[in-house]
């Protein structure tokens, strides 16, 4: 699955190499959580022989003014790249930087994000895009304004996910406030272009339970659409999915595949998926709230295996504290 602003200073080169606190450096598994500190909405990608995670900093909105990134050769040891994109490089953004979606095209890296948590078309904010020459940035604002800065079909312009189809077409699925849209992106990511039926913003809300956190991938010739349900600050936050024969649907909810486990964690949602190239190994990267934590901002990033049955349905994910074994891409 393909996916996946001004120079912000020399501090961007500072990194920290670590393994999860739950696992020593020599551990054969990643441990969960896999990232130190409070991070949410993780976007996972594979660039070359390296795994990447681009999360939201889980903090009060006014403190969400930058993104860190994390890279790994094996899913176990991770390197932190600080402040790969900040509001200093986005003139129109001030806070609430959320939900990265990062992809590579023709040797450049495009970082889609949402900012300012707008509540109406009279506010400045929405979905933006930045660009860099390396996955670790520094990223600079591509447009100088939001890519999508207004409401369409009732969908708040947040939580975008960018997906490349087999024919080279680029789609972006996004939306909050219980509505989801899909748009066809221009090849240079400077705007949207019409779908085959002439519409620009096609609503594909899959079920009344839909809230936010859209994601799409293709497997076995079919399109899997996944999303989050429930309130992100509540224990029942969870992930559900649907399958269709086209990226525009129609999608009908099949059921939940990730939800709280009273022995492990609560508020499990807003995820992404890694498909290890050259294999049928699939991983789900998501945030969850450790047991005993009551702050809505105390969200941690975890990874577990994701499996399919013989019909291609996604099996319920078992959350673990162990995480996943090492899998190196350069060994293929």
C-alpha positions, 0 to 999 in steps of 0.5 A: 500500500502506497502512502504513504515549511521553511527550515525550522532550525538545526534542532531538527537533526537531534534524534533519540534512539530507544526501545520501548520501556517495557522491553530491554534493548536486546528484546526480540519483541517491540513491547507496547507502547512502542514510543516514549511519551504521549502520542496518538493518531499514528500514521505508519508508512514504509519508505525503502527498507525503513518503517516510519511512524508519524503521530500526533502529539497528545496534549492540549490543543494549544500545545499541539504545535509540532510533529515528531517522527519515528523510524525503525529498521525492524519494528523493535528499535525506534529513532525519534526525529523531533519537530519535523513539521511545526507551526513555524513553517505553516503561516495559517496554522496556530494549534491542534496539529493532528493526524499526519498522512505521509507519502512518497512521490517522485523522490519527495515526501508529502505530509498531510495534516489538519490544523486549528480544529475549525468549527465553521467555514468562517474560521481559518484551518482544515487540511493542509499539505507540506513537502520535504526531500526526506521523510524526516523533513524538515517539511515546508508548507506547500500551498500557503493555505489549507488544501481543504478549509471548508465543510462539505457534506457535514464533514469537518476537514480533519483526519485525512488519509491519502491512498494511491490506487493501482491505476496511479490515482490519488484519493484522500478520505477524511472527515469528522463530526460523523461524516466522511468524504472521499476526494480525488487529488490532483497529481501535484497535491495542490487541489482536488479534481472531479470524480468520474461522476463530476462530484468533487466531495463524495460522501462515503460515511459507512455507518451511523457509528462512524466518527473519525480516523479514516484509513483505506488499503487494498488487499485481494482486489478489494478496498478495506475502509477502516475508521474510529467510533466513539469518543476519543477521550472515552474508554469505548473508542474503537476501530471498525471496518467495511469492504467494497469493490471500489474506493468510493464504495458503497461501504457497509459496516462489517464490525469492530476489530479493535476495542478496549481490553480491561486487562491491557488498555482502553480507548483503542483507536485512530490507527494505521496499517503496515503491510510488510512488502513481499509478505502477507504480514500486516500490522496495526499501529494505534493509540490506546490509554494505559490502565489507570490513566484518566487524562484524555491526553494520556494516549500511547502508541502501540503495535500488534499483528492484524490477521485475515480469515479465509474470506478476507475478513479482518479478525479481531485484534488482540492487544498485547503488552509484548507487541510484535517480533522484529521484521527487517525489510532489508532481509527480503 
